[in-house]
């Protein structure tokens, strides 16, 4: 391997890693706030790419129907639970957030579609259509078992992933898509050609991580999410509703996943089931950060991207094997490290 | 004086064991009421039921409204606040952020900075350490932060669970001085304590809880001279 090839592989790896990093940060966000390891995150990213491809082809994406069905289900469940608890006053609010808002998003998207919108609007539409899915799934699937063990939540999360893959096949069909690059610019750095798309991926990852950092450090809502992650009982005693914090976490997380889906769609061909590997690799990154650290997750995810890039050069067939084999030493190292910190707490 | 908070025939069960049985008590506006009793009598359970972290039977009224079926968060929004025995601080967040989150339930944000300044005036140590993570504070500072954080919510009724637990005598005195001074702010207080003498010296009215039931009650200045209580809880002869 010459240094030129190494540089190209490294840049490629950083770009892929940046996409994983966005998903990994979202995974950490949702895990710390709700204790759910949200496996379907990769699916959300893949669905965003498929949604954008449908919009590009002037077809109304299946995501719309999916959102409508989920919104109706979530509203029904919310109404039943409110009536059972005698909280009739909350009904208008529930109808607004679980029914009116998602339906308005779908309606707006379908109206805008007719006007043949430019790419920028299509990107916004794709993100708008995708973001309600996770919060609605949270209401339908995870809220009723919110007090369950992490293992139960994980098992349900895996089941949900398989359900979503099935729905993906139903709504998007078996064809793979590759969207047009968002930019055709390119530049040369130290003799290596870097495509505009690669730069865009890295910049977008940095910008969104930066925004998330500002949100967590400088807004009350951001701090309330951190508080829920640090101490659930303590935050409830401050009047912070864990369910609402969870919804915000899912909204933000799916936005991150959506952005990563949009960024990766011009680089890789995306199928209805492509999300799994994407989510799993981001998960490996998140584990490097111990599932609790955002910078740790981002660094881990970029590491996974670089490793994958070099692995695919050495042996394309074995690249996933190499990446996931990495998980074993990391888990051993993390479990030793966490054993250590538990001892410190006991002292 | 009007009634701020009352429990009527409240029973709390863990699985099938009744930890608290038919307890009735009330706190008048601006009053400091204490519940004393031995370890395991059900004092913490009582407060957990009052804030809604534990389900209970019986009637819970706050400012005349039945709050028994309300969520914890709804009770906090009505300015019923609990400083739990474990403090439940946000340990890896800064002191300033902990205090700010204390005001989370307030819709009107205009007075938050003023309340924060008042809390810092009351606990200058917290101001000195405002950028430090809450987890790095000493035991006394943590209790001050827990109290300060609760005050940020401008509580009408403040429930304190063992505020003197595990603290050095000098700091215990400081904490009780603070509690007494809260009366001037118009905050009603329900204080649960094992340190019966300090609690009765601070409170207006007291209840004695033993094995989940109220066995005695009266004005604090009478209880403090009660021969049975002196032998059982006040370490006298």
Interface residues (C-beta under 8 A of the other chain):
Chain A: X85 X86 X220 X223 X224 X226 X227 X230 X231 X233 X234 X235 X236 X237 X238 X239 X240 X241
Chain B: X51 X53 X69 X71 X72 X73 X76 X77 X81 X82 X84 X88 X89 X90 X91 X92 X93 X97 X100 X101 X102 X104 X105 X149 X153
